[in-house]
């Protein structure tokens, strides 16, 4: 009986080359989590031109050999670095990963109803109406719960937040809410008792989930002045800043540094846009600060509870809360950050991009060994119909051989899925806003390389050369909710894109997750079709190109966070 090979027992291993087309004789650097491959040896047919007095095709001979094809991968946060190294460039790194946003409370279970919470609040979870994970906190406020009452609190692991600058949280209320009608609380005592920090929730539209960024009272500016009011209140003023927007509220204890004489802690008795007020004789004297830092969280270095408070009586209402995060500057101990910028100087005279030896085992005999394999094109694609991020690698290789197959060792890390992806679109240089209307997204990095043949007494490529400009086309499908982006397309306005894929919470270490981020500083739309295909909703299959930014000196920047120590 003959045993037929099956694809499930295949594998692809890769090994960095230092000389194009020569394998380095050590173990593979990694095994790719591939879905399919079409790596194919092709041999040119050369037809004789001599007439033979017969009607059939002339005698043929073997000519140039080409080794090309695609490898489709599920994008894993470790092995994709090797692919980026070939297609993009040798990365900068590793450096300790940094982060600006960490989860404070995931809202996957009901918040507590401890002492001080009105019994008229019913705390539970909602697994159907949520924004992230499996559930959201649901607070049902019944009759009898009045203004100024704590709705619920939750005990968390002790967290140093004294340098944090903001909270980010998803909130929904079935009643319209003005700024400050609701507040979040942060406490260093269980149940947010004692002297918690209060943070005003922005205005909410009834029944609409809103991702709120809530400042916690941080400002660092060069136009801050300290004014001793003599017999009146002392004040801290700013010319162009906004203390209200920065999150300062009455009762905050702020921390000041970077001044000559006014460093210290101050209790606020009043807050206006341009003025913070303190009690008489609080400040040591007048001073214009060069770079004062004001932080209302300065004493909160052991936060152990969070909570929600209803400042204004909203009568009976239902409040949903999900994915409460903290904003600051954090540095990892284990997680590493790698930065890939498209190369402008070729890897080698014989191959412009970094080559690998590919070991392709097809469940039969020895493994095939593609030597001098370079990732000429790399296409990322994901969406609601393709929920795991995939990468299609267009390979050009120099030659083919064989090698005894090695034992496969695959990654155990989860791939990136579509619901862990965010796409931000905004004007170049402006702060971005996440776009929630895009259904699918794709980007291709095409190095425009090809095998080049010469009369060098071989039938394999003499080298790989660039045969045109590198280009980076993008495509995405979006719901046609308004004409904002279409109008910018008509005007020829270039847009900045950021696409970010993240793994699950704390996969690498506490606070850090596997991440692939693609920054495109200048995207030019090339087509923005708005067509009616029937009675259903309108969508637009938009195409564009990532263009080189002369200030940043790249068309795309790829950032990878993982636990790898070398590429």
C-alpha positions in Angstrom: 0.0 0.0 0.0 1.3 3.4 -1.0 1.0 6.2 1.6 0.0 9.5 0.1 1.5 12.7 1.5 -0.9 15.1 3.2 -0.5 18.9 3.7 -1.2 18.8 7.4 2.3 17.2 7.9 4.1 20.0 6.0 6.2 22.7 7.4 8.3 25.7 6.4 11.4 26.7 8.3 13.5 29.7 7.5 17.2 30.6 8.2 18.9 34.0 7.7 21.6 34.1 5.0 24.7 36.3 5.3 25.6 35.6 1.6 22.8 35.5 -0.9 22.1 31.9 -1.9 24.3 30.2 0.8 22.7 28.5 3.8 24.1 29.1 7.2 24.5 25.6 8.6 22.7 25.9 11.9 19.1 25.3 13.1 16.3 27.2 11.4 15.5 30.6 13.0 11.8 29.7 13.1 9.0 27.8 11.5 6.4 29.8 9.8 2.7 29.4 10.8 1.8 29.0 7.1 -1.6 28.3 5.6 -0.6 27.4 2.1 2.3 27.8 -0.3 2.8 27.8 -4.0 6.6 27.9 -4.2 7.3 26.4 -7.7 10.4 25.7 -9.7 9.9 26.8 -13.3 12.2 25.9 -16.2 12.1 27.9 -19.4 11.6 26.1 -22.6 13.9 27.1 -25.5 12.6 26.2 -28.9 15.0 25.5 -31.8 14.4 27.8 -34.7 15.8 25.3 -37.2 13.4 24.0 -39.9 12.8 20.3 -39.9 10.3 19.8 -42.7 7.6 18.6 -40.2 4.5 20.3 -38.9 5.2 19.6 -35.2 6.8 22.0 -32.8 10.6 22.1 -33.0 13.0 20.4 -30.5 13.1 22.1 -27.2 15.9 22.6 -24.6 15.9 23.7 -20.9 16.7 27.4 -20.3 16.6 29.8 -17.4 15.3 28.5 -14.0 13.0 30.6 -11.8 11.9 29.8 -8.3 9.0 31.9 -7.2 5.7 31.6 -5.4 3.6 32.8 -2.5 3.5 31.7 1.1 0.3 32.6 3.0 0.8 33.0 6.8 -1.3 33.6 9.8 0.5 36.5 11.4 2.1 35.6 14.7 3.9 38.3 16.6 7.3 36.5 16.7 7.8 35.0 13.3 6.4 37.9 11.4 9.5 39.9 12.4 11.6 37.6 10.2 9.3 38.3 7.3 9.5 42.1 7.9 13.3 41.8 8.2 13.4 40.5 4.6 10.7 42.6 3.0 11.3 45.9 4.9 14.7 46.1 6.5 16.8 44.9 9.5 15.0 46.3 12.5 16.1 48.8 15.0 16.1 47.2 18.5 15.4 45.6 20.7 14.6 48.2 23.2 12.3 47.9 26.2 8.7 48.2 25.0 6.9 51.3 26.1 3.2 51.9 26.4 0.8 54.8 26.9 -2.4 52.8 27.6 -2.8 49.9 30.1 -6.0 48.2 31.3 -7.1 49.2 34.8 -10.4 47.2 35.0 -11.7 44.9 32.2 -15.3 45.1 33.4 -15.9 41.4 32.9 -17.7 40.9 36.2 -20.2 42.9 38.2 -18.9 45.8 40.3 -19.3 45.6 44.1 -22.1 47.1 46.2 -20.2 47.8 49.4 -20.9 50.2 52.3 -21.8 53.6 51.0 -23.6 52.3 47.9 -27.3 52.9 47.6 -29.2 49.6 47.6 -31.4 51.0 44.8 -28.5 50.4 42.4 -28.5 46.9 40.8 -25.0 46.0 39.6 -24.6 43.2 37.0 -23.1 42.4 33.7 -24.4 42.5 30.1 -22.9 39.9 27.7 -25.0 41.1 24.8 -24.4 44.9 24.9 -20.7 45.4 25.3 -17.6 46.9 23.6 -14.8 44.5 24.4 -14.3 41.0 25.8 -17.3 38.9 26.9 -19.3 41.4 29.1 -19.8 45.0 30.2 -20.7 46.3 33.6 -24.4 47.2 33.8 -25.7 49.5 36.5 -29.5 49.8 36.8 -30.3 52.9 38.9 -33.8 52.7 40.4 -36.0 55.3 42.0 -34.7 56.7 45.2 -31.0 57.0 44.1 -30.2 60.7 44.2 -27.6 63.2 43.3 -24.1 62.7 44.7 -24.5 59.0 45.4 -21.9 56.3 44.7 -23.4 53.7 42.3 -20.8 50.9 42.5 -17.1 50.3 43.2 -14.7 47.5 42.3 -11.6 46.3 44.0 -8.5 46.1 41.8 -4.8 45.1 42.2 -2.8 47.9 43.8 -1.7 50.3 41.0 0.7 53.2 41.1 -1.2 56.0 39.1 0.6 59.1 40.4 2.0 59.8 37.0 -1.1 58.9 35.0 -2.7 61.7 32.9 -6.1 60.3 31.8 -8.6 57.5 31.8 -10.1 56.0 28.7 -13.3 54.1 29.0 -16.4 53.0 27.1 -19.6 54.4 28.7 -23.3 54.4 27.7 -26.3 55.8 29.5 -29.9 55.6 28.4 -30.3 59.3 29.4 -28.6 62.3 27.9 -25.8 63.4 30.3 -24.0 66.7 30.5 -20.3 67.0 31.4 -19.9 66.0 35.1 -23.3 64.4 35.6 -21.4 61.2 36.1 -17.9 60.7 37.6 -15.4 57.9 37.9 -13.6 57.5 41.2 -10.1 56.2 42.1 -9.3 55.3 45.6 -6.5 54.0 47.8 -9.0 52.5 50.1 -11.5 49.7 49.3 -14.9 51.1 48.1 -13.3 54.4 47.1 -13.8 55.7 50.6 -11.5 58.2 52.3 -10.4 60.8 49.9 -10.8 59.5 46.3 -9.9 61.2 43.1 -13.0 62.2 41.0 -12.9 62.5 37.2 -15.8 64.0 35.2 -17.3 61.9 32.5 -17.9 63.9 29.2 -21.4 64.6 27.8 -23.2 61.5 26.6 -25.9 61.0 24.1 -28.7 58.8 25.3 -28.4 55.2 24.3 -25.0 55.6 22.4 -21.8 53.9 23.4 -19.0 56.6 23.7 -15.3 56.0 24.1 -14.4 58.7 26.6 -10.9 60.1 27.3 -11.1 61.7 30.8 -8.1 63.8 31.8 -6.9 63.5 35.4 -5.4 66.9 35.9 -2.0 67.0 34.2 -0.4 70.0 32.5 3.2 71.0 31.5 3.5 74.4 29.8 5.9 77.3 29.5 3.1 80.0 30.0 2.2 79.0 33.6 2.6 81.8 36.3 2.3 81.6 40.1 0.7 84.6 41.7 0.8 85.4 45.4 -2.5 87.1 46.1 -1.3 88.8 49.3 -4.4 89.1 51.4 -6.5 87.4 48.8 -6.5 84.0 47.1 -3.3 82.7 45.6 -3.5 81.5 41.9 -1.8 79.6 39.2 -2.6 81.0 35.7 -2.0 80.1 32.1 -2.4 82.2 29.0 -3.3 79.7 26.4 -3.9 76.5 28.4 -7.1 75.1 29.7 -7.2 73.8 33.3 -10.8 72.6 33.0 -10.1 70.6 29.8 -6.9 69.2 31.5 -9.1 67.6 34.1 -8.4 69.7 37.3 -11.4 69.9 39.7 -12.0 71.5 43.0 -10.6 69.4 45.8 -7.6 68.1 43.8 -4.2 68.2 45.4 -1.8 69.1 42.6 1.9 68.5 42.5 4.2 71.2 41.0 7.8 70.6 39.8 10.2 72.4 37.5 9.9 75.9 39.1 12.4 78.0 41.1 10.5 78.5 44.3 7.0 77.1 43.8 7.6 73.3 43.8 5.2 71.5 46.1 1.7 70.2 46.7 -1.4 72.6 46.7 -5.1 72.0 47.4 -7.4 73.6 44.8 -10.3 75.7 46.0 -11.3 76.8 42.5 -10.8 75.8 38.9 -11.4 78.0 35.8 -10.1 77.7 32.2 -7.1 79.8 32.8 -6.8 79.9 36.6 -6.3 77.5 39.5 -7.2 79.0 42.9 -5.7 78.1 46.3 -6.2 79.4 49.8 -4.6 82.7 50.9 -0.8 82.5 51.7 -0.4 79.2 50.0 2.2 80.2 47.4 5.6 81.4 48.6 5.6 84.3 46.1 5.1 85.4 42.5 7.0 83.4 39.8 6.9 82.7 36.1 7.6 79.0 35.6 9.7 77.7 32.7 8.2 74.3 32.6 5.8 73.7 35.5 4.3 70.2 35.8 0.9 70.0 37.5 -0.5 66.6 38.4 -3.6 66.1 40.4 -2.8 62.4 40.8 0.5 62.9 42.6 -0.5 61.1 45.8 -2.3 58.1 44.1 0.6 55.6 44.1 -1.5 52.7 45.5 -5.0 52.8 43.9 -6.9 49.7 44.9 -10.5 50.6 44.0 -12.4 52.2 41.2 -16.1 53.3 41.1 -18.9 55.3 39.5 -20.8 58.2 41.0 -24.0 60.0 39.9 -23.4 63.7 40.6 -26.7 64.9 39.0 -29.9 63.2 39.8 -30.7 61.3 36.5 -33.8 59.6 38.1 -34.1 56.0 36.9 -31.4 55.1 34.3 -29.2 52.3 33.0 -25.4 52.8 32.7 -23.0 50.5 30.9 -19.2 50.6 31.5 -16.6 48.7 29.6 -12.8 48.5 29.2 -11.5 51.1 31.7 -7.9 52.0 30.9 -5.2 54.3 32.2 -3.0 56.7 30.3 0.6 57.4 31.2 4.2 56.4 30.3 5.1 52.8 31.1 8.2 50.8 30.3 8.4 47.0 30.1 10.8 44.6 31.7 10.4 41.7 29.3 8.5 42.9 26.3 10.7 44.2 23.5 10.0 46.8 20.8 11.3 46.4 17.2 11.1 49.2 14.6 11.2 48.4 10.8 11.7 51.2 8.4 11.9 50.4 4.6 15.5 50.3 3.5 16.9 52.9 1.2 20.3 51.2 0.9 20.4 47.7 -0.6 21.4 44.7 1.5 24.0 43.4 -1.0 25.1 44.0 -4.5 23.5 40.7 -5.5 20.2 41.0 -3.6 18.6 44.3 -2.5 16.6 42.9 0.3 17.5 40.4 3.1 17.5 36.8 2.0 16.6 33.5 3.8 17.0 29.8 3.1 13.6 28.2 3.1 13.2 24.6 4.1 9.8 23.4 2.7 8.8 19.9 3.8 5.9 18.4 1.9 5.5 15.1 3.8 7.6 13.1 1.3 11.3 12.3 1.4 13.7 15.1 2.1 12.7 18.7 2.4 13.0 21.1 -0.5 15.6 23.9 0.2 15.0 27.2 -1.6 18.2 29.1 -1.4 18.5 32.9 -1.6 14.8 33.4 -0.9 13.7 37.1 -0.5 10.2 38.4 0.4 9.7 40.6 -2.7 6.0 41.4 -1.9 4.2 41.3 1.4 0.5 41.8 1.6 -1.5 42.0 4.8 -5.2 41.5 4.8 -8.0 41.2 7.4 -11.6 42.1 8.0 -14.9 40.8 9.2 -14.9 38.1 6.5 -11.3 37.2 7.3 -11.0 37.5 11.0 -7.4 36.3 11.5 -4.7 38.7 10.1 -3.0 37.0 7.2 0.1 37.9 5.2 0.9 36.7 1.7 4.6 36.6 1.0 5.7 36.8 -2.6 9.0 34.9 -2.7 11.9 35.2 -5.2 14.6 32.5 -4.8 18.0 31.9 -6.4 18.2 28.1 -6.5 16.7 24.8 -5.3 18.2 22.0 -3.4 17.3 19.4 -0.7 18.0 18.9 2.9 17.1 16.3 5.5 14.0 17.6 7.2 14.3 19.0 10.7 11.9 18.6 13.6 9.2 21.2 13.4 8.7 23.7 16.3 5.7 25.9 15.9 4.7 29.0 17.9 2.1 28.7 20.6 1.2 32.4 20.6 -2.3 33.2 19.4 -2.6 35.0 16.0 -4.0 38.5 15.7 -7.8 38.5 15.1 -9.9 41.2 13.5 -11.6 42.4 16.8 -8.1 43.2 18.2 -7.4 45.6 15.4 -8.0 49.4 15.3 -7.6 51.7 12.3 -7.0 55.4 12.9 -7.4 58.0 10.2 -6.6 61.7 10.5 -4.8 64.6 8.9 -1.1 64.5 8.9 0.2 65.8 12.2 -3.2 65.8 13.9 -4.3 63.6 16.8 -6.1 60.5 15.4 -9.6 59.2 15.9 -10.4 55.5 15.5 -12.6 54.7 12.5 -15.2 52.1 13.4 -16.8 51.9 9.9 -14.1 50.0 8.0 -15.0 46.4 7.3 -11.8 45.2 5.7 -8.3 46.5 5.2 -5.3 45.5 3.1 -1.8 46.9 2.4 1.0 45.5 0.1 4.7 46.3 0.2 6.0 45.7 -3.2 9.8 46.0 -3.6 9.5 45.6 -7.4 12.3 43.1 -7.6 13.0 40.3 -10.1 15.5 37.7 -10.9 18.2 39.0 -13.3 20.0 36.6 -15.7 23.4 37.0 -17.4 25.7 34.8 -19.5 27.4 33.5 -16.4 27.5 29.8 -17.3 24.5 29.0 -15.2 20.7 28.8 -15.7 19.9 30.3 -12.3 19.6 34.1 -11.6 22.8 36.0 -11.4 21.3 38.4 -8.9 18.0 39.9 -7.8 17.6 43.5 -8.9 15.1 46.3 -8.4 13.1 46.8 -11.5 11.1 49.9 -10.5 10.1 52.0 -7.5 8.9 50.3 -4.3 5.2 51.0 -3.9 2.7 50.4 -1.2 -0.9 50.2 -2.4 -3.7 50.0 0.2 -7.4 49.1 0.0 -10.2 49.1 2.4 -14.0 48.7 2.4 -15.9 51.2 4.5 -19.6 52.0 5.1 -20.6 55.2 3.4 -21.7 57.0 6.6 -20.8 60.5 5.4 -18.8 62.3 2.7 -15.8 63.4 4.9 -13.2 61.1 3.4 -14.7 61.3 -0.1 -14.5 65.1 0.0 -10.8 64.9 1.0 -10.3 62.4 -1.9 -11.7 65.0 -4.3 -9.5 67.7 -2.9 -6.4 65.4 -3.1 -5.8 65.7 0.7 -3.3 63.1 2.0 -4.3 61.3 5.1 -2.3 59.6 7.9 -3.3 56.0 8.8 -2.4 53.9 11.8 -3.3 50.2 11.8 -2.7 48.4 15.1 -3.1 44.7 15.9 -2.9 43.6 19.5 -2.9 40.3 21.3 -4.7 39.5 24.6 -4.0 41.4 27.8 -0.8 40.6 29.7 0.5 37.9 27.2 4.1 39.0 27.5 4.0 40.6 30.9 1.6 42.6 33.1 0.4 45.5 31.1 2.0 44.5 27.7 0.6 42.6 24.8 1.9 41.4 21.5 1.5 44.2 19.0 2.0 44.9 15.3 1.5 48.6 14.4 1.7 50.1 10.9 2.0 53.8 10.6 1.4 55.4 7.2 2.0 59.2 7.4 0.8 60.1 3.9 -1.9 58.1 2.1 -3.3 59.4 -1.2 -6.6 58.0 -2.2 -6.7 56.9 -5.8 -10.3 55.7 -6.1 -13.3 56.2 -3.9 -16.2 54.5 -5.7 -19.7 55.1 -4.3 -22.0 52.8 -6.3 -25.6 51.5 -5.8 -25.6 47.8 -6.2 -29.1 47.1 -5.1 -31.5 48.0 -2.2 -28.9 47.3 0.6 -26.6 49.7 2.4 -23.8 51.6 0.5 -20.2 50.6 1.0 -17.1 52.0 -0.7 -14.1 49.8 -1.8 -11.4 52.5 -1.5 -7.9 52.2 -3.0 -4.9 54.4 -2.3 -1.1 54.5 -1.9 1.2 55.1 1.0 3.6 57.9 -0.1 7.1 58.7 1.1 7.2 61.4 3.8 10.3 63.7 3.4 10.2 64.8 7.0 9.9 61.3 8.6 11.9 59.7 5.7 9.6 56.7 5.2 6.4 55.8 3.6 5.5 53.2 6.3 6.8 52.4 9.7 6.3 49.0 11.2 6.5 48.5 15.0 6.5 45.0 16.6 6.2 44.3 20.3 7.0 40.7 21.4 9.4 38.8 23.7 12.1 38.1 21.0 15.7 39.1 21.8 17.2 38.9 18.3 16.3 39.0 14.6 
